[in-house]
Amino acid sequence: MDKTPYVYEVLIQTTAPKLWEALTRGEFTRQYWAGQYFETDWKVGSELNHRMADGGIVIQGKILVCDPPKTLSYSFDPAQAGTGRPPTQVTFRLMERKNSVLLTVIHEGFEPGSPDFRGAAQAWVAILSGLKTLLETGKPLLLDWAEVHSDK
């Protein structure tokens, strides 16, 4: 059976270079990703550490594609951080429009019926809503991250 992809699209009133910066610079990601950030040089083949606000590594991976400001892709391997879950892949595609950027996020490689798929879907909605709010208003979206992964 095929692996299940998660796809999310959102229009953000910004420019592709500003969105790219928000996706790749820690001072931005910390504001919309619950204090989390990436540690990498963003070069193809380089290692990527996805760090929690306290500095602990939650996900590791490798940069697969880095074509600013159009496409960014990396492997997403929670097993390397000790979770035992299989790796997946995240791809961001940016398409500049007249007054906005269409951001498409594809997170693929989930086993059919995987609880990780549901968790990723819940997280991406919160993360990308926070990203959109930050870029459009200049202020972070204040989320209760415990609610992000709740069924209520």
C-alpha positions as CSV (number, residue, x, y, z in Angstrom):
1,M,0.0,0.0,0.0
2,D,1.3,3.5,-0.8
3,K,2.5,5.9,1.9
4,T,0.1,8.6,2.9
5,P,1.0,12.3,2.1
6,Y,-0.3,15.3,4.1
7,V,-0.7,18.4,1.9
8,Y,-1.6,21.9,3.2
9,E,-1.9,25.0,1.1
10,V,-2.2,28.6,2.4
11,L,-2.0,32.0,0.8
12,I,0.1,34.4,2.8
13,Q,0.2,38.2,2.2
14,T,4.0,38.5,2.0
15,T,6.8,38.1,-0.5
16,A,8.6,34.8,-1.3
17,P,12.0,36.1,0.1
18,K,10.3,37.1,3.4
19,L,8.5,33.8,3.7
20,W,11.7,31.9,2.9
21,E,13.4,33.8,5.7
22,A,10.6,33.0,8.1
23,L,10.9,29.3,7.2
24,T,14.7,29.1,7.6
25,R,15.8,31.6,10.3
26,G,15.5,30.6,14.0
27,E,14.4,34.1,15.2
28,F,11.3,33.6,13.1
29,T,10.6,29.9,13.6
30,R,10.8,30.3,17.4
31,Q,7.9,32.8,17.2
32,Y,5.4,30.5,15.4
33,W,6.7,27.0,16.1
34,A,6.4,26.9,20.0
35,G,10.0,28.2,20.5
36,Q,11.5,25.5,18.2
37,Y,14.1,26.1,15.6
38,F,16.4,24.4,13.0
39,E,20.1,24.0,13.3
40,T,21.6,23.6,9.8
41,D,23.4,25.6,7.1
42,W,20.6,24.8,4.6
43,K,23.0,23.3,2.1
44,V,21.9,20.1,0.2
45,G,23.2,17.1,2.0
46,S,23.8,18.9,5.3
47,E,22.4,17.6,8.6
48,L,19.4,19.2,10.1
49,N,18.6,19.3,13.8
50,H,15.1,20.3,14.8
51,R,15.5,21.7,18.3
52,M,13.0,22.3,21.0
53,A,12.9,25.6,22.9
54,D,15.2,24.1,25.6
55,G,17.7,23.0,22.9
56,G,16.9,19.3,22.9
57,I,16.8,17.6,19.5
58,V,13.3,16.3,18.6
59,I,13.9,15.5,14.9
60,Q,16.9,15.0,12.8
61,G,17.3,14.9,9.1
62,K,19.1,16.0,6.0
63,I,18.6,18.8,3.6
64,L,17.3,17.3,0.3
65,V,16.5,20.5,-1.8
66,C,17.3,24.1,-1.0
67,D,16.4,26.4,-3.9
68,P,15.6,29.9,-2.4
69,P,13.0,31.2,-2.4
70,K,11.1,28.4,-4.3
71,T,11.6,25.0,-2.8
72,L,12.9,23.6,0.5
73,S,12.8,19.9,1.4
74,Y,14.3,17.8,4.2
75,S,14.1,14.4,5.7
76,F,12.2,14.3,9.0
77,D,13.6,11.4,11.1
78,P,12.2,11.2,14.6
79,A,13.9,7.8,15.1
80,Q,17.4,9.5,15.2
81,A,16.1,11.4,18.2
82,G,15.1,8.1,19.9
83,T,11.4,7.8,19.1
84,G,11.6,4.6,17.0
85,R,9.3,6.1,14.4
86,P,10.1,5.8,10.6
87,P,11.4,8.9,8.7
88,T,9.3,11.1,6.5
89,Q,10.0,14.0,4.2
90,V,8.8,17.6,4.3
91,T,8.7,19.9,1.2
92,F,7.8,23.5,1.1
93,R,6.9,25.1,-2.3
94,L,6.5,28.8,-2.6
95,M,4.7,30.3,-5.6
96,E,4.7,34.1,-5.7
97,R,1.4,35.7,-6.7
98,K,0.6,39.3,-7.4
99,N,-0.1,40.2,-3.7
100,S,0.7,37.0,-1.8
101,V,2.6,33.7,-1.8
102,L,1.0,30.4,-2.1
103,L,2.8,28.1,0.3
104,T,2.3,24.4,-0.2
105,V,3.6,22.0,2.4
106,I,3.8,18.3,1.6
107,H,4.7,16.0,4.4
108,E,5.0,12.5,3.0
109,G,6.0,9.0,3.9
110,F,3.5,8.1,6.6
111,E,2.3,4.5,6.8
112,P,-1.5,4.2,6.1
113,G,-3.4,4.7,9.3
114,S,-0.4,6.0,11.1
115,P,-1.1,8.0,14.3
116,D,1.9,10.2,13.2
117,F,-0.1,11.4,10.2
118,R,-2.9,12.7,12.5
119,G,-0.3,14.3,14.8
120,A,1.5,15.9,11.9
121,A,-1.7,17.2,10.4
122,Q,-2.7,18.8,13.8
123,A,0.7,20.4,14.2
124,W,1.0,21.7,10.6
125,V,-2.4,23.6,10.9
126,A,-1.1,25.3,14.1
127,I,2.4,26.0,12.8
128,L,1.2,27.4,9.4
129,S,-1.5,29.4,11.0
130,G,1.1,30.9,13.3
131,L,3.4,31.6,10.3
132,K,0.7,33.3,8.4
133,T,-0.3,35.5,11.4
134,L,3.3,36.5,12.1
135,L,4.0,37.5,8.6
136,E,0.7,39.4,8.0
137,T,0.5,41.1,11.4
138,G,4.0,41.2,12.7
139,K,2.8,39.5,15.9
140,P,2.9,35.8,16.9
141,L,-0.3,33.8,17.2
142,L,-0.6,32.8,20.8
143,L,-1.5,29.1,20.8
144,D,-2.1,26.7,23.6
145,W,0.1,23.9,22.2
146,A,-1.5,21.3,24.5
147,E,-4.8,22.0,22.6
148,V,-3.0,21.5,19.2
149,H,-2.7,17.8,19.8
150,S,-6.0,17.3,21.7
151,D,-9.1,15.7,20.3
152,K,-11.4,18.4,21.8
